[in-house]
Amino acid sequence: MLFKRLHKSLTDLITKQEIAGCVCWIGDDKKTNFFEAYGYAQKVPKQVRVDRDTIFDLASLTKPIITALSIMQLYEKKQIKMNDTIEKHLPDFRSRKNGNKTIRQLLTHTSGLPSWFPLYILTEAQRTEYLTQTNTGKNSVIYSCLGYILLGKIVEAVSGLSLDGYSQEHIFKKIGLKNTMFGPVTKDNIAATELGNLHEKKLASKYGSIADVKWRDYVIRGEVHDGNSFYAFKGVSGNAGLFSNASDLAKIMRYYLAGEIVGLKSLSQMLTDHTGGEEKRGLGWVIDPYPQLFTLNTFFHTGFTGTMLLVVRETNLIVILLTNAVHPVVRVDVMPPLRLRVARFISSLTESAGTIA
């Protein structure tokens, strides 16, 4: 069995309690080669097993799958241009420090906006002031959740729809997705994330008073784990908030690679390296994430909750790894080596077999 080693590795992760549970899907634009579920969707206060249909909080996979895709659809309709400034579409940014930053810069994380800030500890007026005026002054790649929050707002301003409404109309409905949505999600088969908000609380406390935040003290399940998305934007934002399962994600990627969500010309723009350097960025995606393992035509993204999408463009090989690695507590060091382990396995398999058949 070609995937015996991967099966053992993922089984061991559960046995050793490195993660609670996971689903792994590997295939291409036509075939499914590997599709297995391991461990638990929830461990506390009760145990619930993962299955292949389990829905996960995708966290930052929202960025390429919803936000960047939506921007590119509006670009194709000539409703926006890549060099449009933020202030062209969001009036609060006019004549402000970040007003002249472009959509392309936001997509490639080169706008100079800070990586993160707990926007929910600010009043609405303070939040606007922070987003319009705060900038690091750098034009190198700074991975910014704040930048993608603004892209989500631009989608809403240009389309006249909420981000979830736009996604439903122009992505989910178009593909026929049944298990992909923004939260809150009321379906039964959902992987839990953190027990309470301890990780977020610790981070936010470094930036100001957190006394007025109604911190969650229960197992987070069906609600977005990300604090800014949950507290500041009611679970719908450009940086996080999307829920889905492996089957729906595979379907999205197949349509995407075929040029059926955005055209092939737009697809090529999204998958081109726009930044160079060590951390290469396309429009929404990380390009060439494992240069020692795959070619330059590989793209990828991850999510804080423990998710990963990797595509090798030459063969349209799609690798989907969904875990609830933040359940019941956040351990930030768990996922990078796990993702690398899966990537190494895929690389060795493709080298020995040419392609995964």
Sequence and secondary structure as in RCSB ss.txt:
>XXXX:A:sequence
MLFKRLHKSLTDLITKQEIAGCVCWIGDDKKTNFFEAYGYAQKVPKQVRVDRDTIFDLASLTKPIITALSIMQLY
EKKQIKMNDTIEKHLPDFRSRKNGNKTIRQLLTHTSGLPSWFPLYILTEAQRTEYLTQTNTGKNSVIYSCLGYIL
LGKIVEAVSGLSLDGYSQEHIFKKIGLKNTMFGPVTKDNIAATELGNLHEKKLASKYGSIADVKWRDYVIRGEVH
DGNSFYAFKGVSGNAGLFSNASDLAKIMRYYLAGEIVGLKSLSQMLTDHTGGEEKRGLGWVIDPYPQLFTLNTFF
HTGFTGTMLLVVRETNLIVILLTNAVHPVVRVDVMPPLRLRVARFISSLTESAGTIA
>XXXX:A:secstr
 TTHHHHHHHHHHHHTTSSSEEEEEEE SS EEEEEEEEEEE SSS EE  TT BEE GGGHIIIIIIHHHHHHH
HTTS  TT BHHHH GGGTTSTTTT BHHHHHTT S   S   GGGS HHHHHHHHHH      S    HHHHHH
HHHHHHHHHSS HHHHHIIIIIHHHT SS EES    S B    BSSHHHHHHHTTTS  TT     SB  SS S
 HIIIIIHTT  SSS EEE HHHHHHHHHHHHTTSSS HHHHHHHTS SS SSSEE SSSEESS TTTS TTEEE
EEETTTEEEEEETTTTEEEEEEE TTSSS  TTSHHHHHHHHHHHHHHHHHHHSS  
